[in-house]
Amino acid sequence: MRYLNSDYELAFRAVDTTSTEMKSAIRKWYDLYFQAVSNEDTDSCQKIPYTIVRKLTKTAFSEYTASSKDEFVSGILDALNKKKEYAMQMALIGGECGLKPILTDKGFRFSVVSRPNVLVFARDGDGNITDMGTAEHCVNGRYYYTLLERRTVGAGGYLTIENKLYRSSSESALGQSVALTELPQYADLPDQYTFTKPMDSVGIAWLKTPIANCVDGSQDGVSVYASAIGLIENINRNEAQINGEFERGKSRIIVSGDMLEFDETGKRKKLSADVFTAVDEAPEDIGITIFSPAFREQSYIARKTEYLRNVENVIGLKRGLLSEVEAAERTATEVTSSEGDYNLTIIEFQKMWEDALREAVRLCGILGQMYHVPGAHDVDDDSVVVDWGNGVLFDEEKTWADYKDMVASGLLKPEIALGWRFNMPTDTEAQRRKIREKYMPDAAGDDE
């Protein structure tokens, strides 16, 4: 994972508003997830961040469908569907990520912009990014290339994009500025361009975790496991300790100091100081003593289980999802409470994805018209139908039965019930008329 640094700020001629604390936290979130950092005092074999992110992503999309009867919109949804799990995971790891629409000969595709590849220069009062820089890396021949793209929303919502290409002989250096035409994939990019229609955004659909920033209190998004970092580090240390206990548990040999030999470099041979403990006494007084400690397996496992339970509580996961506590060990209230918290957590992330999906479709509608894509048009919200299926706290069939009973009792208009059933809006008379025309032919005839 390559992180953007001060060299990129100089190239953009702008200052990243992300605090030092946040930059450090983002690096730690990614290092823990991808296991980039190794330490002899910790063992990250359980991959807690990976497990959290993977389980949340799988659960969120377990019954997900997004569809549209509009051919243009349907093609966009197909492209988004290919990136949904990866984008969700990147957002959960780094707190934020973007879905960047890219127009090709076959229609739109999407690139996922991860947090380490973003410099945030400005946000509005709602925390939305209004000025940002991104980097795209590639290798051609013996050179490393970096495309820097700056997106700025100006007055009236008009988006300006500035492109710069840099070449270096080292992967770690940005290098010198070169013409965009030096690489064929960037040859058609303008140095700077302002869109002719207002985008009202940086032109990237943004996913941001619905979690208050616990690092520096800023508007930057935080990882889903940001609040559990200390617990995860304790689990990794606990794992290293229990492994060491087993490795040393067969026996520990206490010998006199002269029995440990040193090589010409002054280092001990393969004999480990964890196994051979030296004391500076006369050999005849010490001899060799075998010390066989009792295993403390249960103590370590109990401690690890408690850490995992605390991670579940802090993040809002279902009890036992990480700690694997049997349901029989919990009361009915505990089961209901933990499942309820988990369901609410999933709903929050589902909404995060749905908001980004609808924004991506909106952006493609605008871009498609500007670039004369066949069938492109401004996209209404009701053109996209998103269904998440049933949840722990929500039984769709029971709710539908309740709605029908209310309609039969005259307590609810049938258009409202049908709109809920088929994911159609019912706020205006025009929207309700559309429902009557589609699902209530007799009622539609009365309107004429």
C-alpha positions in Angstrom: 0.0 0.0 0.0 1.5 3.3 -1.1 0.7 6.4 1.0 0.6 9.9 -0.4 3.1 12.2 1.4 4.3 15.8 1.5 5.9 15.3 -2.0 2.5 15.0 -3.4 1.3 18.1 -1.6 4.1 20.1 -3.2 3.1 18.7 -6.6 -0.5 19.7 -6.0 0.5 23.0 -4.5 -2.0 22.4 -1.7 -2.0 21.3 1.9 -3.7 18.1 3.1 -6.2 18.9 5.8 -5.8 15.4 7.3 -4.2 15.7 10.7 -1.0 13.9 11.7 -3.0 11.7 14.1 -5.4 10.7 11.4 -2.6 9.9 9.0 -1.0 7.6 11.6 -4.3 6.0 12.3 -5.1 5.3 8.6 -1.6 3.7 8.2 -2.3 1.5 11.3 -5.7 0.4 10.1 -4.2 -0.8 6.8 -1.2 -2.3 8.3 -3.3 -4.4 10.7 -5.6 -5.5 7.9 -2.9 -6.4 5.4 -0.4 -7.6 8.1 2.3 -5.3 6.8 3.9 -5.0 10.2 5.6 -7.9 12.0 6.8 -7.9 15.5 8.3 -10.7 17.6 6.1 -9.7 20.6 2.8 -10.1 18.6 1.1 -12.8 16.5 -1.6 -11.6 14.2 -2.6 -15.0 12.9 -6.2 -14.5 13.9 -6.5 -11.6 11.5 -9.3 -9.9 13.5 -9.6 -6.8 11.2 -10.0 -9.1 8.1 -12.6 -11.2 9.9 -14.6 -8.1 11.0 -14.6 -6.5 7.6 -15.3 -9.8 5.7 -18.2 -10.8 7.9 -19.8 -7.4 7.8 -19.5 -7.2 4.0 -20.9 -10.7 3.4 -23.8 -10.0 5.8 -24.6 -6.6 4.3 -24.9 -8.0 0.7 -26.3 -11.5 1.6 -29.7 -10.7 0.1 -28.9 -7.5 -1.8 -30.3 -6.8 -5.2 -30.4 -3.5 -7.2 -32.4 -3.3 -10.4 -33.9 -0.9 -12.9 -36.2 -1.2 -15.9 -34.2 1.6 -17.5 -31.6 0.2 -19.8 -29.1 3.0 -19.3 -29.4 2.8 -15.5 -29.3 -1.0 -15.6 -25.9 -0.9 -17.3 -24.6 1.3 -14.5 -25.9 -1.0 -11.8 -24.2 -3.9 -13.5 -20.9 -2.1 -13.4 -21.4 -1.1 -9.7 -22.3 -4.7 -8.8 -18.8 -5.8 -9.9 -17.2 -3.4 -7.4 -19.6 -3.5 -4.4 -17.8 -5.9 -2.1 -14.4 -4.4 -2.8 -15.6 -0.9 -2.3 -17.4 -1.8 0.9 -14.3 -3.5 2.3 -12.1 -0.5 1.5 -14.6 1.9 3.2 -14.7 -0.3 6.3 -10.9 -0.5 6.5 -10.0 3.1 5.8 -13.2 4.9 6.9 -13.8 6.3 3.4 -13.4 5.4 -0.2 -14.7 6.5 -3.6 -16.4 5.0 -6.7 -14.9 6.9 -9.7 -17.0 6.5 -12.9 -14.9 5.9 -16.0 -16.4 6.0 -19.5 -15.3 3.3 -21.9 -16.4 2.1 -25.3 -18.6 -0.4 -23.6 -20.2 2.0 -21.2 -19.3 3.0 -17.6 -17.0 1.1 -15.3 -15.9 2.1 -11.8 -12.5 2.4 -10.1 -12.3 2.2 -6.3 -10.3 5.1 -4.8 -8.9 4.0 -1.4 -8.1 6.4 1.4 -4.3 6.1 1.3 -4.4 7.4 -2.3 -6.3 10.5 -1.4 -5.3 13.9 -0.2 -8.2 16.0 1.2 -7.7 19.7 0.6 -11.2 20.9 1.7 -14.6 19.8 2.9 -17.9 21.6 3.2 -19.9 22.0 6.4 -21.4 18.5 6.0 -18.1 16.8 5.7 -18.3 16.3 1.9 -15.0 16.6 0.0 -14.9 19.7 -2.2 -11.2 19.7 -3.1 -9.1 16.6 -3.3 -6.1 15.0 -5.0 -5.7 11.4 -6.0 -2.7 9.4 -7.4 -2.7 6.5 -9.9 0.5 4.5 -10.2 1.8 2.3 -13.1 5.0 1.0 -14.5 6.1 1.3 -18.2 9.5 -0.1 -19.2 12.1 0.9 -16.6 10.2 3.9 -15.2 7.5 4.4 -12.6 4.7 6.7 -13.5 2.3 8.6 -11.2 -0.8 10.4 -12.5 -1.9 13.1 -10.1 -5.5 14.2 -10.5 -7.0 17.2 -8.6 -10.7 17.7 -8.4 -12.2 21.0 -7.2 -15.8 22.0 -6.9 -16.2 25.7 -7.7 -19.1 28.2 -7.6 -22.4 26.9 -8.9 -21.2 23.3 -8.4 -19.0 23.2 -11.5 -16.2 20.6 -11.3 -12.7 21.3 -12.5 -10.2 18.5 -13.0 -6.4 19.1 -13.3 -4.1 16.3 -14.5 -0.3 16.0 -14.1 2.0 13.1 -14.9 5.3 12.3 -13.2 8.1 9.9 -14.0 10.7 8.4 -11.7 13.3 5.6 -11.8 12.3 4.7 -8.2 9.0 3.5 -6.9 9.4 5.5 -3.7 9.9 8.9 -5.5 7.5 11.0 -7.4 10.2 12.1 -9.9 9.9 14.8 -12.5 6.9 16.2 -14.4 6.4 14.9 -17.9 3.8 15.4 -20.7 0.5 13.4 -20.4 1.2 12.2 -24.0 4.2 10.1 -22.7 1.8 7.3 -21.9 -0.9 6.3 -24.4 -3.6 5.7 -21.7 -3.3 9.3 -20.6 -2.6 10.9 -24.0 -6.2 12.2 -24.4 -6.5 13.7 -20.9 -6.6 17.5 -20.8 -4.2 19.3 -18.5 -7.2 21.1 -17.0 -10.9 20.9 -17.7 -14.1 22.4 -16.2 -17.3 20.5 -16.9 -20.1 22.4 -18.7 -22.8 21.1 -16.4 -22.8 21.4 -12.6 -21.9 18.2 -10.8 -22.4 19.5 -7.3 -19.6 17.1 -6.2 -16.1 16.1 -7.0 -17.6 13.6 -9.5 -16.8 10.6 -7.3 -19.5 8.7 -5.4 -18.2 8.6 -1.8 -18.6 5.9 0.9 -18.0 7.1 4.4 -18.6 5.0 7.5 -21.4 6.4 9.8 -19.1 6.4 12.8 -18.1 9.5 14.8 -14.4 10.2 14.5 -12.7 8.8 17.6 -9.2 9.7 16.5 -9.1 13.5 16.3 -12.8 14.5 16.2 -12.5 15.8 12.6 -14.9 15.1 9.7 -12.6 12.4 8.3 -14.2 8.9 8.3 -12.8 6.2 10.6 -12.3 2.5 10.2 -15.1 0.2 11.5 -12.5 -1.2 13.9 -10.9 2.1 14.9 -12.3 2.1 18.4 -11.1 -1.5 18.9 -7.5 -1.0 17.9 -6.2 -1.4 21.5 -8.2 -4.6 22.0 -7.0 -6.1 18.7 -3.4 -5.3 19.7 -4.0 -7.0 23.0 -5.3 -10.1 21.2 -2.2 -10.2 19.0 0.0 -10.0 22.1 -2.0 -12.6 23.9 -1.6 -14.9 20.9 2.2 -14.5 21.0 2.2 -15.2 24.7 0.3 -18.4 24.5 2.4 -19.6 21.5 5.5 -18.9 23.6 4.0 -20.8 26.5 3.6 -23.9 24.4 7.1 -23.6 22.8 8.8 -23.3 26.2 6.4 -25.6 28.0 8.2 -28.9 27.5 11.0 -27.9 29.8 13.2 -25.1 30.8 16.9 -25.9 31.5 18.7 -23.8 34.0 22.5 -24.1 33.6 25.7 -22.3 34.6 26.7 -19.4 32.4 29.8 -21.2 30.9 27.6 -23.8 29.3 26.3 -21.2 26.8 28.8 -20.9 23.9 29.4 -17.9 21.7 30.6 -17.7 18.2 33.2 -15.3 16.8 30.6 -12.6 16.2 29.7 -12.6 19.9 26.2 -14.1 19.2 24.8 -17.2 20.8 24.4 -20.3 18.7 21.0 -21.7 18.0 20.3 -22.4 21.7 17.6 -19.9 22.7 17.8 -17.8 25.9 14.1 -18.5 26.3 15.0 -22.2 26.9 18.5 -21.9 28.5 18.6 -19.5 31.4 22.1 -18.7 32.6 23.2 -17.9 36.2 26.7 -16.8 37.1 27.5 -19.4 39.7 30.0 -22.2 40.0 29.0 -25.3 37.9 29.4 -27.6 41.0 26.9 -25.5 42.8 24.3 -25.4 40.1 24.6 -28.3 37.7 21.6 -28.7 35.5 18.1 -28.2 36.7 15.0 -29.0 34.6 12.1 -26.7 35.2 8.7 -27.8 33.7 6.0 -25.2 34.3 2.3 -26.0 34.1 0.6 -24.9 30.9 -1.7 -21.9 31.3 -3.8 -22.6 28.2 -7.1 -22.0 29.8 -6.0 -18.6 31.3 -4.9 -17.4 27.9 -7.9 -18.6 26.0 -10.3 -17.1 28.6 -8.4 -13.7 28.3 -8.5 -13.9 24.5 -12.3 -14.7 24.5 -12.9 -11.7 26.8 -11.0 -9.4 24.4 -13.0 -10.7 21.5 -16.3 -10.2 23.4 -15.2 -6.6 24.0 -14.4 -6.1 20.3 -17.9 -7.3 19.5 -19.4 -4.9 22.0 -17.4 -1.9 20.9 -18.1 -2.3 17.2 -21.7 -3.5 17.6 -21.3 -7.1 16.3 -23.5 -10.1 17.2 -22.2 -11.8 20.4 -20.2 -14.9 19.4 -19.4 -13.6 15.9 -15.7 -13.4 16.8 -15.6 -15.1 20.2 -17.7 -18.1 19.2 -19.6 -18.2 22.4 -22.4 -20.7 22.3 -25.9 -19.4 22.4 -26.7 -21.7 25.3 -24.2 -19.7 27.4 -26.3 -16.5 27.0 -29.7 -15.5 28.2 -32.5 -14.8 25.8 -32.1 -11.1 26.5 -28.4 -11.2 25.6 -29.2 -13.0 22.4 -31.9 -10.6 21.3 -29.8 -7.5 22.3 -26.6 -8.6 20.5 -28.5 -9.6 17.4 -30.4 -6.3 17.5 -27.2 -4.3 17.7 -25.7 -6.3 14.9 -28.7 -5.8 12.7 -28.6 -2.0 13.3 -24.8 -2.0 12.4 -25.5 -3.8 9.1 -28.4 -1.4 8.3 -26.0 1.6 8.7 -23.5 0.1 6.3 -26.2 -0.9 3.8 -27.5 2.7 3.8 -23.9 3.9 3.2 -23.7 1.7 0.1 -27.1 2.6 -1.2 -26.4 6.4 -0.8 -23.2 5.9 -2.8 -24.9 3.8 -5.4 -27.6 6.4 -6.1 -25.0 9.2 -6.2 -22.9 7.1 -8.7 -26.0 6.6 -10.9 -26.8 10.4 -10.8 -23.2 11.3 -11.8 -23.2 8.8 -14.7 -26.5 10.4 -15.9 -24.8 13.8 -16.1 -21.5 12.5 -17.5 -23.4 10.4 -20.1 -25.3 13.4 -21.4 -22.1 15.5 -21.7 -20.3 12.7 -23.6 -23.3 11.7 -25.7 -23.7 8.2 -24.4 -26.8 6.6 -26.1 -29.8 6.7 -23.8 -28.1 8.9 -21.1 -30.5 11.1 -19.1 -30.9 12.7 -15.7 -31.8 9.7 -13.4 -34.6 9.9 -10.8 -34.3 8.1 -7.5 -37.3 5.9 -8.3 -35.5 4.5 -11.4 -33.4 2.4 -9.0 -34.9 -0.3 -6.9 -32.7 -1.6 -4.0 -33.8 -4.6 -1.9 -31.8 -5.7 1.1 -34.0 -8.7 2.0 -35.1 -9.6 5.6 -33.1 -8.7 8.7 -33.0 -9.8 12.3 -35.4 -7.1 13.4 -37.5 -7.0 10.2 -39.8 -9.7 8.8 -40.9 -8.6 5.4 -43.8 -11.1 5.1 -45.2 -10.2 8.6 -45.0 -6.5 7.8 -46.7 -7.0 4.4 -49.5 -9.0 6.2 -49.9 -6.1 8.7 -50.1 -3.6 5.9 -52.8 -5.6 4.1 -54.8 -5.8 7.3 -54.6 -2.0 7.7 -55.7 -1.5 4.2 -58.7 -3.8 4.7 -59.6 -1.9 7.9 -59.4 1.4 6.1 -56.5 2.6 8.2 -54.0 2.8 5.3 -54.3 3.8 1.6 -53.5 0.8 -0.7 -51.1 2.9 -2.7 -48.9 3.3 0.4 -48.9 -0.4 1.0 -48.1 -1.2 -2.6 -45.4 1.4 -2.8 -43.7 -0.1 0.2 -44.0 -3.6 -1.2 -42.5 -2.7 -4.6 -40.0 -0.1 -3.4 -41.8 2.8 -5.1 -42.0 6.3 -3.7 -45.4 7.5 -2.4 -44.7 11.1 -1.3 -46.5 12.9 -4.1 -49.8 12.5 -5.9 -48.0 11.9 -9.1 -46.0 9.0 -7.5 -49.2 7.5 -6.1 -50.9 7.8 -9.5 -48.0 5.8 -11.0 -48.7 3.0 -8.5 -52.4 3.0 -9.3 -51.7 2.8 -13.0 -49.3 -0.1 -12.6 -50.9 -2.2 -9.8 -54.5 -0.9 -9.4 -56.0 -0.8 -12.9 -59.6 -0.3 -11.6 -58.5 2.7 -9.4 -56.5 4.1 -12.3 -59.6 4.2 -14.4 -61.4 6.2 -11.7 -58.8 9.0 -12.1 -59.8 9.6 -15.7 
